[in-house]
Amino acid sequence: MEYPWTKYINIDNLPNEDMKILASIIGLEATIKIMCELQGVNISVPQNATVPAKIAYIQDVYDGSKQSRVKLSKLCGLSENYIFRMYRKKISDTTKR
């Protein structure tokens, strides 16, 4: 629902720093919508919220090479060793079948 008073909200008069950060990431319009529709709701983003998607992505694109591992490590924010161990586990799991 669109509220007529939302046109008076701008980045400078957002209620707190969290809302300003949110607006800088997703935009003012989306932040205002969250403020209007989710008043009083505390939203927590777990630190590892994106890890399952990163693992699925790595399993899909990793070719086993050092170069690929370095690139994926930087892109996904996971260690090369973690990627290599995950790859080794995947290989051992597929050979057991």
C-alpha positions in Angstrom: 0.0 0.0 0.0 1.3 3.5 -0.8 0.9 6.1 1.9 0.8 9.8 0.9 3.1 10.8 3.8 6.0 8.6 2.6 7.0 11.4 0.2 8.2 13.3 3.2 10.7 10.6 4.1 14.3 11.0 2.8 17.6 9.5 3.7 18.4 12.3 6.1 15.4 11.8 8.3 15.3 8.1 8.5 14.9 7.0 12.2 18.2 5.4 12.7 21.6 4.3 11.3 20.3 0.8 10.4 17.6 2.3 8.2 20.2 4.5 6.5 22.5 1.6 5.8 19.5 -0.4 4.5 18.5 2.5 2.2 22.1 2.8 0.9 22.0 -0.9 0.0 18.5 -1.5 -1.3 17.3 2.0 -2.0 15.1 4.5 -0.2 11.8 3.2 -1.7 12.4 -0.4 -0.6 13.5 0.9 2.9 10.3 2.9 3.2 8.2 -0.1 2.2 9.9 -2.2 4.9 9.4 0.6 7.5 5.7 0.8 6.7 4.9 -2.9 6.3 7.1 -4.4 9.1 6.8 -1.8 11.9 8.1 -3.2 15.2 9.7 -6.3 13.6 13.3 -7.1 14.4 15.1 -8.6 11.5 18.3 -10.5 12.0 20.5 -11.7 9.2 22.6 -14.7 10.3 26.3 -14.3 9.6 26.3 -17.5 7.6 23.0 -16.9 5.8 24.6 -17.1 2.3 26.9 -20.1 2.9 24.5 -22.8 1.6 24.1 -20.8 -1.7 27.9 -20.3 -1.9 28.5 -24.0 -1.4 25.9 -24.9 -4.1 27.5 -22.4 -6.5 31.0 -23.7 -5.8 29.9 -27.3 -6.3 28.4 -26.3 -9.6 31.3 -24.3 -11.0 34.5 -25.6 -9.3 36.7 -27.5 -11.8 39.3 -28.8 -9.3 42.1 -26.4 -10.4 44.1 -24.1 -8.1 43.2 -21.1 -10.3 39.5 -21.8 -10.0 39.8 -22.4 -6.2 41.6 -19.0 -5.8 39.0 -17.2 -7.8 36.1 -18.8 -5.9 37.8 -18.2 -2.6 37.9 -14.4 -3.3 34.4 -14.3 -4.8 32.7 -16.3 -2.0 34.8 -15.2 1.0 35.6 -18.8 1.9 39.1 -20.2 2.3 40.8 -22.1 -0.5 41.3 -25.0 2.0 37.6 -25.1 2.8 36.8 -25.2 -1.0 39.4 -28.0 -1.6 38.1 -30.1 1.4 34.5 -29.7 0.2 35.6 -30.8 -3.3 37.5 -33.8 -2.0 34.5 -34.8 0.1 32.2 -34.5 -2.9 34.6 -36.7 -5.0 34.9 -39.3 -2.2 31.1 -39.4 -1.8 30.5 -39.9 -5.6 33.1 -42.7 -5.8 31.5 -44.6 -2.8 28.3 -45.0 -4.9 
